[in-house]
Amino acid sequence: MSLTIGEISYTNILPFFYYLDRYQFERNSYQFVPQVPSQLNEAMANGKVDIGGISSFAYANNQHTFSLLPDLSVTTYGKVRSIFLFSKYQIGQLDNKKIALTSSSETSVHLLKIILGYFYNKNVTYEIVRPHFHDMIEWYDGCLLIGDDAIVANRRLAKDLYVYDLGEIWYEQTGLPMTYAVFAVRNKCIEAKPNEVISFYKALLASKKRSENDQYKPMIKDILLTHGGTEAFWEQYFDQLCNDFGQKEQEGLRFYYHLLYKLGYIREPVDHLHVWKPVLQL
């Protein structure tokens, strides 16, 4: 039996996949589907993906059909360095302004709405558009970009703009970490393919641990070839990411869900995170 695996197409998810034996998994009919978060969210909700990384927001709308994998997430305690609001105005002057939102991620979109609407009490008009920096900033007062698009824009393009790191603002306002992506599995998949799920989960944990033990150095060398930048930037970038999903990370995520429900962005509250508890023979 095989699994269809969702893989977010951003560098921040790479530590979990870098040391996977893809060839062996593919030989056993595992299929990898690399897409941006919004595409994977939809594919997993529709049953086209069994397991993988998804936006944290997607779990809230699928909490009864998904389970979360323990010890795996993309989280920061402060700056995330890949989710930016680029603005022609200071954040306190954004009342009645128009912000272009990336079509790539619901988690970051709603995080920005929480920050501007709830923390700063600003009345802002939003429009979801294709994540193209020059078009967004030409026609709008500001724009939200995430992932590698945001990194490139901040490095090369964001001259004469105010740049706000959403992870930094969230941490300043709440004192809690922010979890942007989680690893989830469809409950039906756990029932039908428990051994396959456990096998892949163990591989994700092993890749994460080895990436951390290697201080991300081999991975960064490859990233420099494909994404550019400097070794110092990528070392700092991965050092500030938290790959865990323990009690504190879950507390921060629950508070994010609390605000989503309070502000009417999700249909029902997330009173409990259903974190899968596999029995592993390590």
Order of alpha helices (4+ residues) and beta strands (2+ residues): beta-alpha-alpha-beta-alpha-beta-alpha-beta-beta-beta-alpha-beta-alpha-beta-alpha-beta-alpha-beta-alpha-alpha-alpha-alpha-beta-alpha
